[in-house]
Each structure stands twice: as structure tokens, then as C-alpha cells.
Amino acid sequence: MKKILGLTLAVVLVIGLVAGGTWAYFSDTETSTGNVFSAGTIDLEVNTENPWTSAAVTTELSDLKPCEVGWVTITIKNVGTNPMDVWKRITTVSCAENGTVEPEQDWYAANPGELTNNQKNDIDTVILYDLKINDVYEIEESEILHIDDIVDNYIYLGTLAPGASMTVEQSYHMEGDTENWAQSDTMTFTIEFFAQQTVGSAPSPIPELSGHAKT
């Protein structure tokens, strides 16, 4: 009996040691610190200004007459950290009578059927538009595009790598057969550049000018 009791106590003692003992497991932890998330930049500089605040047109278009051409040259630069696609458009076009000189009044008297609200000042319909990018024509005069044909339409200029520049030349040519109704008339407008990252299949701005869209 003593022997059996002793064996029983021994088994209970072993079980107690197993149940109450401390077990260790080999392990390893690796930690990375100092991580920073940083967004890239898409940033366009125009004529060395960022933001662009100066008028692009000064005296070049101040005194156009039939057959004359005024050129406006703009330099744009990618000052961001990523390549960009660039478009431009002419928008917010507004034509004004700006008074009627005597030859204009004579034309009005001879052409009453051509008048709207007793005047004619749609000078945007007789200004042909050309566009060169880095001295290569994107829009040629032979396309016969007037300001009223392109207004509010985006024109694709190309891709700019970080640090790269592009020269954009625009011509405004008053048609040779423009008559006296246009004397002293004015046209105000906005030139807008739009830049967008080249990666990620981002959609082009709309509407794009037919034949001058990103392909």
C-alpha cells in the first residue's frame, strides 16, 4: 500500500511540474523606423513665373491690320519631380466694339444686314491661329483655324520631363479681306496651360481640338 501510494504521489508530482512549469519559445523581431511617405509634384513654370501672373500679350497684338501677323512666344518648364503631359487652350474670349471710327460707321451704313444689335464686332472670326512647339508647327495656317474655331478646346503640346522646357509660339493673323467693320475692335482672351502626370493612364482634359489631341 505504501508503495502504491508513493507511486501515486510521484505521478501527481510529475503532472504538477508539467502543468505549472514555464515554457520558452525562440523568436525574433525586426523593426524599421524613420519611414516617410512623400507625394510627387506636378508643377509648371511659365515665362519663369510660378504662379504665372503676367500678361502673355503686350504690344504684339495691339495694332493688327489685314494681312498682319502678331506672334506671342511663351516658355514653359517642368519644375516638378515627375514627367508631365501638357495642353494649352484659349478661353474666355470676349469681343468688343471699342467705339466706331468714321470708316467703320460708313461700312455699317452700307451693310446694315451684317449687323447684330446695330454693330459687328466678331473679330475672333477673322483671326487665323498658328501654333509652333520648339519651332515645329503643330497648327499651320493652311488648316484655316480661326480663334472662334479653337476657343475652349485643349491642344496637346507634348511631354515634359522634370527640368525640361518647351517654347510655345502662337501667331494671330488678321485675314487680308477683313473690312472696315473691324477697325478699333478688341478681343480679350485667356491663355491657359494644363499639366498632368504622364503615368497612370489619366484621361485627357476635354474637349480636345480635333486633330491635335493626345494619341
Steps between C-alpha positions, in 0.01 A plus 500: 500500500781739588669414171184570300442827688856603430462432127175695498664799669789485254264507198304792649827685563615451138163617365519804725845587370384467140188711554663771707837525326611801273556433130717722275478538117777630280393819314631803311362851438622740228395867499538765225484862620515841334267412211356799310223513238552783250274600211661605172439837338358622171601864471519720190693825467402750228738772383706444819193571714337256739219585543460668162364849555625716213314556175637296212387757243636854517557702181511211254126510434424861578472638145425218258377582151394271212779258398707581807618232743572537871713236671487412870784285636471321833750272673372231733712284732437193711618597848334200664643157576305296246457494121188680382273525197416859411203654321406862426179672412361844433193574706272782621510675162311828501470734200409868538406785271740744668340797332428553128735712294369678190602230245331240719181706516502526122530122471211456742285734291580305185450155658205518739420133446835400652430662835391340826356743753610784270863392504747239376792408722566127451867557427579150630358364172769668287808425712682192371694302759835321459694309766863390511663282766877524520495659152295213348147577380219329689228713335577650159320786329394260225262338750302827498414498869368826638485593866128420510582148367743414779361687800465282814660200323815346650796461265753232594856635511697192606689358797745685723752317714598650837720802436416514128366807318282560196460807281143565388453755220153615398414721205188711459449594135226739391359380169583718204139553396389636839297814435455827686245359744796366703676835548581565868317183614660304784519139609596403853583140586672270746789266420498192723750217535400170659758245622425145610710203609596269213460172692182333615302532175338824615229623260570803282320827575192557289422612246820452302537668162439251221826398337704640788414262783726265692518165324 
